[in-house]
Every structure is written in structure tokens, then in C-alpha cells.
């Protein structure tokens, strides 16, 4: 053939590079406040999944993926959760439904 067998391999490489960039930017880079995902400290936390679909690669695909993920998470609001069986104390956290977000330079 025409060398078409390399396409899935190249796509996997690019996908892994984008995944690592998203991890570095969102988790390690501090774009998201992980403590904002705690429902009950040490017991319950929210787990988020970010799926990015790249339809065409005309250049700057990594930047586009990171910007899309940051924009989606910036506008996402966690649902309110009431955990029964507690002592009834409220921490008074006014931002319980917001994912902590910090400006990130790309």
C-alpha cells in the first residue's frame, strides 16, 4: 500500500500529546481548583471527564483543544448535593457549585 497503515498510529500519538497537554494545563497547572470538587472532604468528590473531538487539523489543534476544555469547565456548574446522615453543620461555602478556576496562559 500507500502507507495508510500509519494513520491510526499518528492519530494515537497526537491524541496522547493532547491528553498530556490537557493534564498539565488543567490539573498540574492549577487551572482547576481540585478542592472545589470535594463534596465531603476525604469521602466524596466529583470526577470530571473532558472529551474533546477534533474534526479537522488545520493547525493549532492543541491550542484549540485546550481552549475548548477550559471554556467548557469554566462554564460548568456542579449540581448541589445534600449528604444525609451528617451532623447538620453547614460550612457556609458560597461557591459550592463553582469549579474553582484560575487564569491560564497558553
N, C-alpha and C positions, 0 to 999 in steps of 0.2 A: 502494500500500500502506500498511501500518500502521507504517512506519518500521523494519521488521525488518532492513533492509539495513545499519543502523548497528551491529548487534550484533557482527559479526566485527571491525569497526574498534575498537570499545570494548574487546573482548577482547584485541586486539593491543596496545592502549595499556596496559592493565592488566598484561599479560604482560611487556611491556618495562619497566614500572616495577618489577615484582617482580624481574626479571632484574638490573636495575641495583642494586636494594637488596641482593640476594644477593651481587653482585660487591663492592659496598662493604663489606658486613659480613664476608664470608668472606676476600676477598683483600686489599683495601686496609686494612680494619680490623684485620687481624692475627689473625683467629680461627684461621687455619691457618698453621702454620709451613711455608713453601714449601721450606725446606731439608730438611725431613723427607721430601719427595717425591723427593729425589735418590737414585738408585741408585749412580751413579758420577758424581762432580762434573764438570760440563761435557760429559757424554756421554749418560747415560741418566737419564731422570726419569719418574716416574709421572704420567699425566694422568688426572684425575678428572672425571667428568661427574655432575652432580647434576640429576636430573629430578624436578620437583615437579608433581603433578597436583592441581589444585584442583577438587573435585567440586561444591562449593556455596559461594557467597559470602554468608554471613550477617553479615559484618563482621569486621574484623581479619584479612583474608586475607593481608596482607603479613606480619604478625607470625607467623601460623600457618606460612607458607611458610618463613620464616627459621628458626623454631624446629625445623621438621621437617628442614631441611637440616643445621642444626648438630647435631641429635641423631643423624642418620644418619652424619655424618662423625665425630662423637665416638666412636661405637661401631665404626667401620670399622677393620680391621687390615689393613695391607699384607701381601701374601704375601712370604715370604723368597725372596730371589733370590741365586743364586751365578753370578757372571760369570766364565766360563772365560777362560783366557789371561792372567790377571792375574799379578802377582808373588807372590801368596800372602799378602800382608800383610793383616791384619785391623785395621780401625780400632777394634774393640772397642766399637762403639756398642751399648749395651744396649737402646736404644729404636728399633732399626732398623725394627720393624714397626708402630710407632705413628705416627699423624699427629699432629704437634705441635698442641696445642690450648690456646688461652688463653681465659679467661672473657670473654664479650662481653655488654655491656649493650645491650638492645634498647629 
